[in-house]
Amino acid sequence: MRFSLSQKILIGFLLTLALFVVFLAVYLTQLERNRALIDLVSRIDFPVYQRLNEIRTLQKMQMVAMEKFLRTGDGVYVARFKELGGRIEHDFAAAMRALSGPEASEDTTLAALRHELARIVSICRDCDRLCLRIFDLLEGGETQRAKGVMEILLRRIGDLDQGFDHFFEAVEGEMGKRLHRVATLEHDRLERFLLFGGLVIVAHFFITAFALYSLRPVRALLEGLRRVGASAHLEPIAVRTRDEIGEITAAFNAMIASLARRDEIIHEQHKTLVGREKMLRTILESITGIVFVLDPERNVRQTNRPADGGGGPPEGKCHEIAFSHPSACVGCPLPEVLERKRPAMMELQVGRDRFFDISLYPIFSDRGEVAGIVEMIRDVSEQHRRRREMQSRENLARIGQLTTGIAHELRNSLSSIKMSIQTLVHREGISDNDRKRLEIANAEMRHLEKTLNGMLDFARPTRLNRRRTNLNDLLCDVIRVAKNAAQGKEIAFVCDFDPHLPEIAVDPDKMHQIAMNLYLNAIQAIAERGEIHVQTSRLDDGGGVRITIEDTGCGIAPEDRERIFEPFFTTKSRGIGLGLTNVRKIVEEHGGTIA
């Protein structure tokens, strides 16, 4: 007969269950018998034995009370005698009830004990009556009759002692028999337990051997599975049984054959995908900007810029990683991409001079929904800067052409006016008031000439006469000259010069012009008293110099900071707004920057 694996396991389980049921039945039967005997001893024999011991003690206490009465004649001992008699009567009743219960009524041995106890009770009551009779006779003065009753009492007390001894021997014997039976049953139970234990060990041995025999195909199947898992080549498993294991093995071998064919296809596709992945990675890494692959909640899933620690993409949202913004960028086109399902672009300004072009392209799922977004971020700050510089140069060129033409025309006219004013000033017969007015007009003409010269300097190309110069010395010389312009104000120049500042090739005259212009601006920004801090230091690259000029004056309004270098922009009542424009022009012609 051919058994399946499940049938083999079921047979072994049923055999074990049958042995367990047999042992449990024998054990419970023996346990119930032991429990009944022990219960009988604990509820009948032992309580009765205790009660009789107590009665015997109380009866002896009665005899002591009687003897004290005979010696003293005190009635207190009579009352004590009667009290003890009541307690004896109560204990007799309790012992009799214990021997008259449902279990005791069916036991012949306990029936004999009841009969013996009834005889003891009768003798004890006779003793009580005789003692009470003696008390009455002695109180009535009949001493001789009391002595006769006393002799009868002594005989009955002897009978009572014999009854107690006989009863105790019977109870102790009965208890011994019962306890011996309990010990015998315990011994039998131990023998049966050992016998069953041996049977269980033998059965376990056969069941284990049977299980090991039945599991040989399973172990063979597992070993084959391990070989398949550890080997790069899929080989069939050799298990030849006609049960479920054999069917599983056959199905698994068929699966292995199918997987081998698929593995060849996957290997070829993997090679293709690896090549495409390398090409895509090369393309992404060659992109100068940042490329993010986002989910619809702006979380970064992939990027061409890995995290600082290497490995996968940085965790967070696109605005947090790219710009360190806690919230989405103003005007972010991502909602538009999700809603309209088409690309969108925007230009984002970060700070004062950072500009970024942001392009978003949707990634569609099989159902046509937007499953993700490709975001490309390009830093176009340099292009913006160059565009602004080109526009600034074009504007400066136009302004220069216009300024040159206007300055030449005005200069010719101003020369004629100036010569006329000088002629009038030196003419005789002119009043003092007219001469003062002409001198004021002459001073204004000089101011206009200075303004026109500044415009011409701004318009014409600058030619630099470079030579190696110590900027610390140059700045000190300019400070000495600038202090004359600070007359009437309490202004202190605080210098922090780098003693190891290298000499650099600059045009000293142009640098003098720059420093003087900045000093004068600082002096004009201070109302009455203040400080002007001048600092020099070397740049990190070691080849350049940084000059920092700060004052404690009113400062520049935030809305004007973007325009202070524009031509003709000024916040002063006098001046045409070309001072800082010329400064910036000279600095840039030296290859530097000013901010």
ChimeraX attribute file (.defattr): number of C-alpha atoms within 10 A of each C-alpha:
attribute: neighborCount
match mode: 1-to-1
recipient: residues
	/A:1	2
	/A:2	8
	/A:3	12
	/A:4	14
	/A:5	18
	/A:6	10
	/A:7	11
	/A:8	15
	/A:9	16
	/A:10	12
	/A:11	14
	/A:12	17
	/A:13	12
	/A:14	11
	/A:15	13
	/A:16	15
	/A:17	12
	/A:18	11
	/A:19	14
	/A:20	13
	/A:21	11
	/A:22	11
	/A:23	17
	/A:24	11
	/A:25	11
	/A:26	14
	/A:27	15
	/A:28	11
	/A:29	12
	/A:30	16
	/A:31	14
	/A:32	11
	/A:33	14
	/A:34	21
	/A:35	13
	/A:36	12
	/A:37	16
	/A:38	17
	/A:39	12
	/A:40	16
	/A:41	18
	/A:42	13
	/A:43	15
	/A:44	21
	/A:45	22
	/A:46	14
	/A:47	16
	/A:48	25
	/A:49	16
	/A:50	12
	/A:51	20
	/A:52	21
	/A:53	15
	/A:54	15
	/A:55	22
	/A:56	16
	/A:57	12
	/A:58	20
	/A:59	22
	/A:60	12
	/A:61	16
	/A:62	23
	/A:63	14
	/A:64	14
	/A:65	19
	/A:66	21
	/A:67	13
	/A:68	16
	/A:69	17
	/A:70	14
	/A:71	8
	/A:72	10
	/A:73	15
	/A:74	11
	/A:75	13
	/A:76	11
	/A:77	19
	/A:78	19
	/A:79	12
	/A:80	15
	/A:81	23
	/A:82	16
	/A:83	14
	/A:84	19
	/A:85	20
	/A:86	13
	/A:87	15
	/A:88	24
	/A:89	15
	/A:90	14
	/A:91	20
	/A:92	22
	/A:93	14
	/A:94	16
	/A:95	21
	/A:96	19
	/A:97	14
	/A:98	20
	/A:99	25
	/A:100	16
	/A:101	12
	/A:102	9
	/A:103	13
	/A:104	19
	/A:105	13
	/A:106	11
	/A:107	11
	/A:108	10
	/A:109	13
	/A:110	21
	/A:111	15
	/A:112	14
	/A:113	22
	/A:114	21
	/A:115	13
	/A:116	17
	/A:117	21
	/A:118	14
	/A:119	14
	/A:120	21
	/A:121	19
	/A:122	13
	/A:123	19
	/A:124	25
	/A:125	15
	/A:126	17
	/A:127	21
	/A:128	18
	/A:129	13
	/A:130	20
	/A:131	22
	/A:132	16
	/A:133	16
	/A:134	23
	/A:135	19
	/A:136	13
	/A:137	17
	/A:138	17
	/A:139	13
	/A:140	10
	/A:141	11
	/A:142	12
	/A:143	13
	/A:144	11
	/A:145	13
	/A:146	20
	/A:147	14
	/A:148	11
	/A:149	16
	/A:150	17
	/A:151	12
	/A:152	13
	/A:153	19
	/A:154	13
	/A:155	11
	/A:156	17
	/A:157	18
	/A:158	12
	/A:159	15
	/A:160	22
	/A:161	15
	/A:162	13
	/A:163	19
	/A:164	19
	/A:165	11
	/A:166	13
	/A:167	20
	/A:168	17
	/A:169	12
	/A:170	17
	/A:171	18
	/A:172	14
	/A:173	12
	/A:174	17
	/A:175	21
	/A:176	13
	/A:177	12
	/A:178	18
	/A:179	16
	/A:180	12
	/A:181	16
	/A:182	19
	/A:183	13
	/A:184	13
	/A:185	16
	/A:186	15
	/A:187	12
	/A:188	13
	/A:189	18
	/A:190	13
	/A:191	12
	/A:192	16
	/A:193	15
	/A:194	12
	/A:195	13
	/A:196	17
	/A:197	13
	/A:198	12
	/A:199	13
	/A:200	17
	/A:201	12
	/A:202	12
	/A:203	16
	/A:204	15
	/A:205	12
	/A:206	13
	/A:207	20
	/A:208	13
	/A:209	12
	/A:210	14
	/A:211	15
	/A:212	13
	/A:213	11
	/A:214	16
	/A:215	15
	/A:216	14
	/A:217	21
	/A:218	19
	/A:219	13
	/A:220	17
	/A:221	20
	/A:222	13
	/A:223	13
	/A:224	18
	/A:225	18
	/A:226	11
	/A:227	16
	/A:228	16
	/A:229	11
	/A:230	10
	/A:231	10
	/A:232	8
	/A:233	12
	/A:234	19
	/A:235	15
	/A:236	18
	/A:237	19
	/A:238	14
	/A:239	19
	/A:240	13
	/A:241	13
	/A:242	12
	/A:243	14
	/A:244	14
	/A:245	20
	/A:246	17
	/A:247	14
	/A:248	14
	/A:249	23
	/A:250	17
	/A:251	11
	/A:252	16
	/A:253	17
	/A:254	13
	/A:255	14
	/A:256	19
	/A:257	14
	/A:258	12
	/A:259	14
	/A:260	15
	/A:261	11
	/A:262	11
	/A:263	15
	/A:264	11
	/A:265	11
	/A:266	13
	/A:267	11
	/A:268	10
	/A:269	12
	/A:270	12
	/A:271	11
	/A:272	11
	/A:273	12
	/A:274	11
	/A:275	12
	/A:276	12
	/A:277	12
	/A:278	11
	/A:279	12
	/A:280	12
	/A:281	12
	/A:282	12
	/A:283	11
	/A:284	16
	/A:285	15
	/A:286	10
	/A:287	12
	/A:288	12
	/A:289	18
	/A:290	17
	/A:291	22
	/A:292	24
	/A:293	22
	/A:294	23
	/A:295	18
	/A:296	15
	/A:297	12
	/A:298	19
	/A:299	19
	/A:300	25
	/A:301	18
	/A:302	17
	/A:303	20
	/A:304	20
	/A:305	16
	/A:306	13
	/A:307	13
	/A:308	9
	/A:309	8
	/A:310	9
	/A:311	8
	/A:312	14
	/A:313	18
	/A:314	19
	/A:315	14
	/A:316	13
	/A:317	21
	/A:318	23
	/A:319	17
	/A:320	17
	/A:321	15
	/A:322	12
	/A:323	11
	/A:324	10
	/A:325	12
	/A:326	10
	/A:327	10
	/A:328	14
	/A:329	15
	/A:330	8
	/A:331	10
	/A:332	17
	/A:333	16
	/A:334	24
	/A:335	13
	/A:336	13
	/A:337	19
	/A:338	19
	/A:339	9
	/A:340	12
	/A:341	17
	/A:342	13
	/A:343	18
	/A:344	18
	/A:345	17
	/A:346	13
	/A:347	16
	/A:348	18
	/A:349	14
	/A:350	12
	/A:351	7
	/A:352	7
	/A:353	10
	/A:354	14
	/A:355	19
	/A:356	18
	/A:357	16
	/A:358	20
	/A:359	19
	/A:360	24
	/A:361	20
	/A:362	24
	/A:363	19
	/A:364	13
	/A:365	10
	/A:366	7
	/A:367	7
	/A:368	9
	/A:369	12
	/A:370	20
	/A:371	15
	/A:372	21
	/A:373	25
	/A:374	18
	/A:375	23
	/A:376	20
	/A:377	20
	/A:378	16
	/A:379	17
	/A:380	17
	/A:381	16
	/A:382	12
	/A:383	11
	/A:384	15
	/A:385	14
	/A:386	12
	/A:387	12
	/A:388	12
	/A:389	12
	/A:390	12
	/A:391	12
	/A:392	14
	/A:393	13
	/A:394	12
	/A:395	14
	/A:396	18
	/A:397	15
	/A:398	13
	/A:399	17
	/A:400	21
	/A:401	15
	/A:402	12
	/A:403	19
	/A:404	20
	/A:405	13
	/A:406	14
	/A:407	22
	/A:408	14
	/A:409	11
	/A:410	14
	/A:411	16
	/A:412	11
	/A:413	11
	/A:414	17
	/A:415	13
	/A:416	10
	/A:417	15
	/A:418	20
	/A:419	12
	/A:420	13
	/A:421	19
	/A:422	14
	/A:423	10
	/A:424	15
	/A:425	19
	/A:426	10
	/A:427	10
	/A:428	7
	/A:429	6
	/A:430	11
	/A:431	9
	/A:432	10
	/A:433	9
	/A:434	12
	/A:435	16
	/A:436	12
	/A:437	13
	/A:438	18
	/A:439	16
	/A:440	12
	/A:441	16
	/A:442	19
	/A:443	13
	/A:444	13
	/A:445	17
	/A:446	14
	/A:447	13
	/A:448	15
	/A:449	18
	/A:450	12
	/A:451	16
	/A:452	19
	/A:453	16
	/A:454	16
	/A:455	22
	/A:456	19
	/A:457	15
	/A:458	24
	/A:459	20
	/A:460	13
	/A:461	11
	/A:462	12
	/A:463	10
	/A:464	14
	/A:465	11
	/A:466	14
	/A:467	12
	/A:468	12
	/A:469	16
	/A:470	15
	/A:471	21
	/A:472	20
	/A:473	11
	/A:474	15
	/A:475	21
	/A:476	16
	/A:477	14
	/A:478	18
	/A:479	17
	/A:480	11
	/A:481	12
	/A:482	18
	/A:483	16
	/A:484	9
	/A:485	13
	/A:486	19
	/A:487	10
	/A:488	9
	/A:489	15
	/A:490	12
	/A:491	20
	/A:492	14
	/A:493	16
	/A:494	14
	/A:495	16
	/A:496	13
	/A:497	17
	/A:498	13
	/A:499	9
	/A:500	9
	/A:501	19
	/A:502	17
	/A:503	15
	/A:504	15
	/A:505	12
	/A:506	18
	/A:507	18
	/A:508	18
	/A:509	13
	/A:510	20
	/A:511	20
	/A:512	15
	/A:513	17
	/A:514	19
	/A:515	22
	/A:516	18
	/A:517	18
	/A:518	17
	/A:519	26
	/A:520	14
	/A:521	15
	/A:522	23
	/A:523	25
	/A:524	16
	/A:525	16
	/A:526	20
	/A:527	13
	/A:528	13
	/A:529	14
	/A:530	17
	/A:531	17
	/A:532	19
	/A:533	15
	/A:534	20
	/A:535	17
	/A:536	20
	/A:537	18
	/A:538	15
	/A:539	11
	/A:540	9
	/A:541	7
	/A:542	10
	/A:543	11
	/A:544	14
	/A:545	18
	/A:546	14
	/A:547	15
	/A:548	12
	/A:549	15
	/A:550	15
	/A:551	21
	/A:552	16
	/A:553	18
	/A:554	11
	/A:555	12
	/A:556	11
	/A:557	8
	/A:558	8
	/A:559	8
	/A:560	12
	/A:561	11
	/A:562	11
	/A:563	12
	/A:564	18
	/A:565	21
	/A:566	18
	/A:567	19
	/A:568	17
	/A:569	17
	/A:570	18
	/A:571	12
	/A:572	9
	/A:573	6
	/A:574	7
	/A:575	13
	/A:576	15
	/A:577	17
	/A:578	21
	/A:579	25
	/A:580	21
	/A:581	18
	/A:582	23
	/A:583	21
	/A:584	19
	/A:585	19
	/A:586	22
	/A:587	17
	/A:588	12
	/A:589	14
	/A:590	16
	/A:591	8
	/A:592	13
	/A:593	12
	/A:594	13
	/A:595	7
